Amino acid sequence: MANGNSSDMEQSGNFGLLQINTYFRNIGSPAKDISVTVSETDSGEVITRLTSDSEGQLPPIRLSSPPEAYSQDNEMPRPFSQYDIRTEAEGFEDIAVNNVQIYSGTTAVQNIFLTTAEESVTIPYPTLWGSFPPKIPESEIKKLPFAGNLAVLPEPVIPEYIVVHDGVPGDSSAADYTVRFKDYINNVASSEIYPSWNKEALKANILAIISFTLSRVYTEWYRSKGYDFTITNSTAYDQAFTYGRNIFQEIADVTDEIFNLYISRADISQPLFTQYSDGRRVRREGWLSQWGSNDLARQGYSAIQILRYYYGSDIVLKEAKKVQGIPVSFPGVLQVGSRGENVRIIQRQLNAISRNYPLIQRLSVDGIYGEKTAQSVRTFQEVFGLPLTGAVNFPTWYKISDVFNAVSMQ
């Protein structure tokens, strides 16, 4: 594989977007008036200097990238360009994020959380481009302990947080990171596949990542062995993860749609341990091929057809009945004309969020979903990168809950 270079990119006229969001503690605390510098990684050339607004956001930055076609074939040159980000804020140490990856026609999202300690993140190549240890094979269906052993959860659930060990299981010196479940899934998918792939390929791969993760959660695989974490970031054992790296909006959009689904078989309750490989350097029977999944999607295969091609025709998608940490499960779409307690919940949560995000209009908590509620929902969707429907659909319900919980923790 050959590397692309900046002159090639300039001549190609290909671009991706970089969306930078700044926070003081979490997504409930937007950080305004933060100075941000973006420069090209290879040359060090400064591309732009901007300041965050009252919502902690910067306008999307248009950056050169290699052609989109480079991401569709593993024999092509490097499909992404790289940029560095620096933040400066009075009372806080500078934050550096190096090697942020930009693909043509996609949006990279870099969230920056300001701290009083100097912090630097260097993002490695994605696994499809870099060199990573191949997965050590395991059984796709785990032998569970005897009934009554508390090491196994009573049913598959979506955890609010998981703990990621930054190394192989036995490395006691490695750091542990506590991250939200969806943030973890987005991080892994952004580390392992290309955001410019066909959406059905993204969906198939993200479902495999979710099921892999929920298998570790459901069986409490590492905790039952005496470890204090959920999963590792070693590709020999688990999935690639880099704390603080950029994700991609195209991947996050898919995750929002399907994060409570997992791959299983009709006669079992546990999520399948859905192993996969790149499909070029490493191929294994019964494992999803990452490159192959995109080839199939480009031929018209749907996500479930791709998954059945690799894992067997008898696999099914199941829904986790419980999302831990969320006070009320999704009640169905709320829109203009809806009434009742679930509308009141949304109105109360949006009012709480509006204290930190002033663009969101405060509402009367009357349980009536009128045009004012729809406009507040639309503004929330715009701030947090969701489709501007004005209706509280599945992704919007859980995003409002996430941000409300973050605001409430202050």
C-alpha positions as CSV (number, residue, x, y, z in Angstrom):
1,M,0.0,0.0,0.0
2,A,1.3,3.4,-0.9
3,N,0.8,6.6,1.1
4,G,-1.1,9.6,-0.4
5,N,0.5,13.0,-0.1
6,S,-0.8,16.6,0.3
7,S,0.0,17.6,-3.3
8,D,-2.1,14.7,-4.5
9,M,-5.0,15.8,-2.3
10,E,-4.8,19.4,-3.4
11,Q,-5.0,18.3,-7.1
12,S,-7.9,15.8,-6.4
13,G,-10.2,18.5,-4.9
14,N,-11.5,16.1,-2.3
15,F,-12.5,17.3,1.1
16,G,-14.0,16.1,4.4
17,L,-15.4,18.1,7.3
18,L,-14.0,18.4,10.9
19,Q,-16.5,19.3,13.6
20,I,-14.8,20.2,16.9
21,N,-16.9,20.5,20.2
22,T,-15.4,21.7,23.5
23,Y,-16.6,20.9,27.0
24,F,-15.5,21.6,30.5
25,R,-16.4,18.3,32.2
26,N,-18.9,16.4,30.0
27,I,-21.4,17.0,27.2
28,G,-23.6,18.9,29.7
29,S,-21.0,21.6,30.1
30,P,-20.2,23.3,26.8
31,A,-17.0,25.4,26.9
32,K,-17.2,28.7,25.1
33,D,-14.5,31.1,24.0
34,I,-11.9,28.3,23.6
35,S,-9.1,29.0,21.1
36,V,-8.6,26.1,18.7
37,T,-5.8,25.7,16.2
38,V,-5.9,23.1,13.4
39,S,-2.7,22.2,11.5
40,E,-1.7,19.6,9.0
41,T,0.1,16.7,10.7
42,D,2.8,16.1,8.1
43,S,3.9,19.7,7.3
44,G,2.9,21.4,10.5
45,E,1.2,24.1,8.4
46,V,-1.6,26.0,10.3
47,I,-4.9,25.6,8.5
48,T,-7.1,27.7,10.7
49,R,-7.6,29.3,14.2
50,L,-11.1,29.5,15.6
51,T,-13.0,30.2,18.8
52,S,-15.8,28.1,20.2
53,D,-19.3,29.6,20.5
54,S,-21.8,29.5,23.4
55,E,-22.7,25.9,22.6
56,G,-19.0,24.9,22.8
57,Q,-18.9,24.3,19.0
58,L,-16.8,25.6,16.2
59,P,-18.1,25.9,12.6
60,P,-17.4,22.8,10.5
61,I,-13.9,23.0,9.0
62,R,-13.4,21.9,5.4
63,L,-10.1,19.9,5.0
64,S,-8.4,18.3,2.1
65,S,-8.4,14.5,1.9
66,P,-7.6,11.7,-0.6
67,P,-10.3,10.6,-3.1
68,E,-13.2,8.6,-1.6
69,A,-12.3,5.7,-4.0
70,Y,-9.1,5.1,-2.0
71,S,-11.2,3.8,0.9
72,Q,-13.0,1.2,-1.3
73,D,-10.0,-1.0,-2.1
74,N,-7.2,-2.1,0.2
75,E,-4.7,-1.9,-2.6
76,M,-5.2,1.8,-3.0
77,P,-3.1,4.6,-1.3
78,R,-3.9,5.8,2.2
79,P,-7.6,6.9,2.2
80,F,-7.4,9.6,4.9
81,S,-5.4,12.7,5.6
82,Q,-4.3,13.7,9.1
83,Y,-4.5,16.9,11.1
84,D,-3.5,18.1,14.6
85,I,-5.7,20.1,17.0
86,R,-4.5,22.3,19.8
87,T,-6.7,24.2,22.4
88,E,-5.8,27.1,24.6
89,A,-8.0,28.3,27.5
90,E,-7.3,30.5,30.5
91,G,-7.2,28.4,33.6
92,F,-6.8,25.1,31.8
93,E,-3.9,23.2,30.4
94,D,-3.5,23.0,26.6
95,I,-5.0,19.9,24.9
96,A,-3.3,18.3,21.9
97,V,-5.0,15.8,19.6
98,N,-2.7,14.5,16.9
99,N,-3.4,12.5,13.7
100,V,-7.2,13.3,13.5
101,Q,-8.3,11.4,10.4
102,I,-10.2,13.0,7.5
103,Y,-11.9,11.0,4.7
104,S,-13.5,12.5,1.6
105,G,-17.2,13.2,1.9
106,T,-17.4,12.4,5.6
107,T,-17.5,14.4,8.9
108,A,-15.0,13.7,11.6
109,V,-16.1,14.7,15.1
110,Q,-13.6,15.6,17.7
111,N,-14.9,16.2,21.2
112,I,-12.4,17.9,23.6
113,F,-12.8,17.9,27.3
114,L,-10.8,20.6,29.1
115,T,-8.9,19.6,32.2
116,T,-6.4,21.2,34.6
117,A,-3.8,18.6,33.6
118,E,-1.9,18.7,30.3
119,E,-3.3,16.1,27.9
120,S,-2.1,14.7,24.6
121,V,-3.8,12.1,22.4
122,T,-2.1,10.5,19.4
123,I,-4.5,8.6,17.2
124,P,-3.1,5.5,15.6
125,Y,-3.9,4.4,12.1
126,P,-7.2,2.5,11.8
127,T,-6.7,-1.3,11.9
128,L,-7.4,-1.6,8.2
129,W,-4.4,0.4,7.4
130,G,-2.0,-0.1,10.4
131,S,-0.4,-3.2,11.8
132,F,-2.3,-4.8,14.7
133,P,-2.3,-8.3,16.3
134,P,-4.9,-10.6,14.8
135,K,-7.8,-11.8,17.0
136,I,-7.2,-15.0,19.0
137,P,-10.1,-17.2,18.1
138,E,-12.8,-18.0,20.7
139,S,-16.1,-19.8,20.8
140,E,-19.0,-17.7,19.4
141,I,-21.3,-19.1,22.1
142,K,-19.9,-18.9,25.6
143,K,-20.4,-21.7,28.1
144,L,-22.2,-20.1,31.0
145,P,-21.6,-20.9,34.7
146,F,-24.2,-22.8,36.6
147,A,-27.5,-21.1,37.3
148,G,-27.4,-18.8,40.3
149,N,-23.8,-17.8,39.7
150,L,-23.9,-14.0,39.8
151,A,-21.2,-13.6,37.2
152,V,-23.8,-13.8,34.4
153,L,-26.5,-11.1,34.0
154,P,-30.1,-12.4,33.9
155,E,-30.7,-10.9,30.4
156,P,-28.7,-8.9,27.8
157,V,-28.8,-5.2,28.7
158,I,-27.3,-2.1,27.2
159,P,-25.0,-0.8,30.0
160,E,-24.7,3.0,30.5
161,Y,-20.9,2.7,30.9
162,I,-18.2,0.1,30.2
163,V,-14.7,0.0,31.5
164,V,-12.0,-0.4,28.8
165,H,-8.5,-1.7,29.8
166,D,-5.8,0.0,27.7
167,G,-3.7,-3.2,27.1
168,V,-3.7,-7.0,27.2
169,P,-5.7,-8.5,30.1
170,G,-2.7,-9.3,32.3
171,D,-1.1,-5.9,32.0
172,S,-1.8,-4.5,35.5
173,S,0.1,-1.2,34.7
174,A,-2.3,-0.3,31.9
175,A,-4.9,2.4,32.5
176,D,-8.7,1.7,32.6
177,Y,-11.2,4.1,31.0
178,T,-14.8,4.4,31.9
179,V,-16.8,5.4,28.8
180,R,-20.4,5.5,27.7
181,F,-21.5,2.5,25.8
182,K,-22.4,4.3,22.6
183,D,-19.2,6.3,22.8
184,Y,-17.3,3.1,23.0
185,I,-19.0,1.6,20.0
186,N,-18.4,4.7,17.9
187,N,-14.7,4.8,19.0
188,V,-14.2,1.1,18.0
189,A,-16.0,1.5,14.6
190,S,-14.1,4.6,13.8
191,S,-10.8,2.8,14.7
192,E,-11.6,-0.3,12.6
193,I,-13.6,0.5,9.5
194,Y,-13.9,3.4,7.0
195,P,-16.8,5.9,7.4
196,S,-17.0,6.4,3.7
197,W,-18.2,2.7,3.2
198,N,-21.7,1.8,2.1
199,K,-24.2,2.4,4.9
200,E,-25.3,-1.3,5.0
201,A,-21.7,-2.3,5.5
202,L,-21.3,0.2,8.3
203,K,-24.5,-1.2,9.9
204,A,-23.3,-4.8,9.6
205,N,-19.9,-4.0,11.1
206,I,-21.4,-2.0,13.9
207,L,-23.9,-4.7,14.8
208,A,-20.9,-7.1,15.0
209,I,-19.0,-4.7,17.2
210,I,-22.1,-4.3,19.5
211,S,-22.7,-8.0,19.8
212,F,-19.1,-8.7,20.5
213,T,-19.2,-6.1,23.2
214,L,-22.5,-7.3,24.7
215,S,-21.2,-10.8,24.9
216,R,-18.4,-9.5,27.1
217,V,-20.9,-7.6,29.2
218,Y,-23.5,-10.4,29.4
219,T,-21.1,-13.1,30.5
220,E,-19.0,-10.6,32.6
221,W,-16.1,-12.3,30.8
222,Y,-13.3,-10.5,32.5
223,R,-14.9,-9.7,35.9
224,S,-15.6,-13.4,36.3
225,K,-11.9,-14.0,35.9
226,G,-11.0,-11.5,38.6
227,Y,-10.4,-8.4,36.5
228,D,-12.0,-5.0,37.2
229,F,-12.8,-4.1,33.6
230,T,-15.4,-5.0,30.9
231,I,-13.2,-5.3,27.8
232,T,-9.7,-4.6,26.6
233,N,-8.4,-2.5,23.6
234,S,-6.0,-5.3,22.5
235,T,-7.1,-6.6,19.0
236,A,-5.6,-10.0,20.0
237,Y,-8.4,-10.3,22.6
238,D,-11.0,-7.7,21.8
239,Q,-11.4,-4.6,19.7
240,A,-9.4,-1.5,18.9
241,F,-10.1,1.6,21.1
242,T,-8.2,4.8,21.5
243,Y,-9.3,7.1,24.4
244,G,-9.9,10.6,23.1
245,R,-9.8,9.9,19.4
246,N,-12.1,11.4,16.8
247,I,-15.2,9.5,15.6
248,F,-17.2,10.0,12.4
249,Q,-20.8,11.3,12.1
250,E,-21.7,8.7,9.6
251,I,-20.8,6.0,12.1
252,A,-22.5,7.7,15.0
253,D,-25.7,8.1,13.0
254,V,-25.9,4.3,12.4
255,T,-25.0,3.6,16.1
256,D,-27.9,5.8,17.2
257,E,-30.3,3.8,15.1
258,I,-29.2,0.3,16.2
259,F,-27.3,0.5,19.5
260,N,-30.0,-1.7,21.4
261,L,-29.8,-4.5,18.8
262,Y,-27.5,-7.5,18.9
263,I,-26.8,-10.6,16.8
264,S,-28.0,-14.0,18.2
265,R,-29.7,-17.2,17.2
266,A,-33.4,-18.0,17.8
267,D,-32.7,-20.8,20.3
268,I,-30.3,-18.9,22.6
269,S,-30.6,-15.7,24.7
270,Q,-27.0,-14.5,24.8
271,P,-25.4,-12.2,22.2
272,L,-23.1,-14.1,19.8
273,F,-19.4,-13.4,20.2
274,T,-19.2,-12.1,16.7
275,Q,-15.6,-12.3,15.7
276,Y,-14.3,-10.6,12.5
277,S,-11.1,-10.0,10.5
278,D,-10.1,-7.6,7.8
279,G,-10.7,-10.3,5.2
280,R,-7.5,-9.5,3.3
281,R,-4.5,-10.1,5.5
282,V,-6.5,-12.4,7.9
283,R,-9.4,-14.6,6.8
284,R,-11.3,-17.0,9.0
285,E,-14.3,-19.2,8.2
286,G,-17.4,-18.1,10.1
287,W,-16.0,-14.6,10.8
288,L,-17.2,-11.4,9.2
289,S,-14.8,-10.0,6.6
290,Q,-14.6,-6.2,7.0
291,W,-13.5,-5.6,3.4
292,G,-15.8,-8.3,2.2
293,S,-18.8,-6.7,3.9
294,N,-18.3,-3.5,1.9
295,D,-17.9,-5.5,-1.3
296,L,-21.3,-7.2,-0.6
297,A,-23.0,-3.9,0.4
298,R,-21.9,-2.4,-2.9
299,Q,-23.5,-5.4,-4.7
300,G,-26.8,-4.5,-3.0
301,Y,-26.7,-6.8,0.1
302,S,-28.5,-5.5,3.2
303,A,-26.9,-5.5,6.6
304,I,-28.7,-8.6,7.7
305,Q,-27.9,-10.4,4.5
306,I,-24.2,-9.6,5.0
307,L,-24.3,-10.9,8.5
308,R,-26.0,-14.1,7.4
309,Y,-23.5,-14.6,4.6
310,Y,-20.7,-14.8,7.2
311,Y,-22.3,-16.0,10.5
312,G,-25.0,-18.3,9.0
313,S,-28.5,-18.1,7.7
314,D,-30.1,-18.8,11.1
315,I,-28.9,-15.6,12.9
316,V,-31.4,-13.1,14.1
317,L,-31.3,-9.6,15.5
318,K,-32.7,-9.3,19.0
319,E,-33.5,-6.2,21.1
320,A,-32.0,-5.6,24.5
321,K,-35.1,-5.0,26.7
322,K,-33.3,-2.7,29.1
323,V,-31.0,0.2,28.8
324,Q,-29.3,0.8,32.1
325,G,-29.0,4.4,33.4
326,I,-32.0,5.6,31.3
327,P,-34.9,6.4,33.6
328,V,-37.7,5.7,31.0
329,S,-37.4,3.5,27.9
330,F,-38.3,4.8,24.5
331,P,-42.1,5.1,24.3
332,G,-42.4,5.5,20.5
333,V,-42.1,8.6,18.3
334,L,-43.3,11.8,19.9
335,Q,-44.3,14.6,17.5
336,V,-46.7,17.5,17.0
337,G,-50.1,16.3,18.3
338,S,-48.7,13.9,20.9
339,R,-49.8,14.3,24.5
340,G,-49.1,12.9,27.9
341,E,-46.5,12.2,30.5
342,N,-43.8,11.2,28.0
343,V,-44.1,14.7,26.4
344,R,-43.8,16.2,29.9
345,I,-40.6,14.2,30.4
346,I,-39.1,15.6,27.2
347,Q,-40.2,19.2,28.0
348,R,-38.6,19.0,31.5
349,Q,-35.4,17.5,30.2
350,L,-35.1,20.1,27.4
351,N,-35.7,22.9,29.9
352,A,-32.9,21.5,32.1
353,I,-30.6,21.2,29.1
354,S,-31.4,24.8,27.9
355,R,-29.7,26.2,31.0
356,N,-26.3,25.2,29.5
357,Y,-27.4,25.3,25.9
358,P,-29.2,28.7,25.6
359,L,-30.1,28.2,21.9
360,I,-32.7,25.7,23.0
361,Q,-36.0,27.5,23.8
362,R,-37.5,26.9,27.3
363,L,-41.0,25.3,27.2
364,S,-44.2,25.1,29.3
365,V,-44.4,21.7,30.8
366,D,-47.9,21.0,29.8
367,G,-47.7,17.6,28.1
368,I,-48.8,18.9,24.8
369,Y,-46.4,18.5,21.8
370,G,-47.0,21.7,19.9
371,E,-44.9,23.8,17.5
372,K,-42.8,25.3,20.3
373,T,-41.8,21.8,21.5
374,A,-41.0,20.8,18.0
375,Q,-38.8,23.8,17.5
376,S,-36.9,23.1,20.7
377,V,-36.4,19.5,19.7
378,R,-35.2,20.7,16.2
379,T,-32.7,23.0,17.9
380,F,-31.5,20.2,20.1
381,Q,-31.0,18.0,17.1
382,E,-29.1,20.7,15.3
383,V,-26.7,21.2,18.3
384,F,-26.1,17.5,18.7
385,G,-25.8,16.5,15.1
386,L,-29.0,14.6,14.7
387,P,-31.4,14.8,11.6
388,L,-33.6,17.8,11.9
389,T,-37.0,16.1,12.1
390,G,-38.5,18.1,15.0
391,A,-39.9,14.8,16.3
392,V,-38.5,12.7,19.2
393,N,-37.5,9.5,17.5
394,F,-35.4,6.7,18.9
395,P,-32.0,8.4,18.5
396,T,-33.3,11.7,19.8
397,W,-35.0,10.3,22.9
398,Y,-31.8,8.6,24.1
399,K,-29.6,11.6,23.2
400,I,-31.8,13.9,25.2
401,S,-31.6,11.5,28.1
402,D,-27.8,11.3,27.8
403,V,-27.4,15.1,27.8
404,F,-30.0,15.6,30.6
405,N,-28.1,13.1,32.7
406,A,-24.8,14.9,32.1
407,V,-26.4,18.3,33.0
408,S,-27.9,16.7,36.1
409,M,-24.5,15.5,37.3
410,Q,-23.2,19.0,37.7
